[in-house]
């Protein structure tokens, strides 16, 4: 997963990863 532009998006990705 690539992301670093928006901290909010990164947080969402982390939450999705944890949910998975």
SULRA-V672965 format. One record per pair of residues at least 24 apart in sequence whose ideal C-beta (glycine too) atoms are under 10 Angstrom apart, sorted by the first residue. I is the first residue (numbers start at 1). J is the second residue. Records with the same first field share a line. If there is no record, write none. Layout:
# SULRA-V672965
I: J + J
This chain:
# SULRA-V672965
none
